[in-house]
């Protein structure tokens, strides 16, 4: 029996509800396979501030480092919004990324056929399907570059600097190529090389790395064009690799065209052999916390990514994804994906716990 240690950080708001549902699904996988998932729970976010005064206690970092992977619910809530920036719950996310060296953010954008009517694109485009993986650089670029304010003859000026070095681009490019090798062997690198020097280095470096992946078809798009093509021909994309800021914006655009925020998983990965972190892209949804109304599927699909990328359990990951597709095809919906006026008789409105149970049963 293979043992996998999973550090669970339920966090705030709907975090505990969706991570509980996810544990239920992972336990069902363990029950009929040769794998043992050992869970330990750790504090982070607002709940950690209340208990220890810190959004990311040292014990949590140590617990995550000793695990094979981390499952995170969500952090944050209005009761902590007035705290200074470095004491806020969201600090825990940046802290975990830094402490675990998570430099690649992986976000699939998949349009589930059962939810195709929720896609805001033209039905003919939606009918062709959407199945893209975004690989976003997470620890460099303009969000981490030199910034400040200075006085000029024309008044105060503020600046933020986009800077990338070859090592940073190489490692994220490799993550993109490796991902493409596991999929349809097509990689689109998004930059702004017609204007930005940092993008020109990005492009040169991606082209150099491509020599190690001759099977992958590589193309390059400027970010403004990429944002248009995602809407015009989303089915042409397989894997997209891009910078921290462009990835932030484009992956939200892709999230929008694939339906509800409650459906979208993500992974943050570091060097091979180190624990990855898996989390739904949504926040703590304080407006529905504790009401059994949260959609647990983004968290459950994040666990499928954990099995695939951290544990190399491909068929178990497939089983979870197929179970989710089946439950949706059977018409079960949480409130966020329940569509009034569309086939109401074929949809059944259910809560977080029931949705998790149904996925576990459908495995
Ligand atoms: P949010 O994602 O929490 O909620 C936005 C809207 O989507 C709300 O109406 C919410 O009810 C709904 N929603 C979100 N997830 C859902 C789910 N699984 N099922 C059904 N409906 C869902 O974003 P927000 O309201 O901007 O932020 C709330 C708090 O979460 C803030 O404190 C914010 O800082 C934090 N946040 C945390 C993370 C994270 O932990 N990774 C990410 C984003 C925001």
Boltz pocket constraint, residues with backbone or C-beta under 6 A from the ligand:
constraints:
  - pocket:
      binder: B
      contacts: [[A, 14], [A, 73], [A, 74], [A, 75], [A, 76], [A, 77], [A, 78], [A, 90], [A, 93], [A, 261], [A, 262], [A, 263], [A, 279], [A, 280], [A, 281], [A, 282], [A, 283], [A, 284], [A, 285], [A, 286], [A, 287], [A, 288], [A, 293], [A, 294], [A, 295], [A, 296], [A, 298], [A, 336]]
      max_distance: 6.0
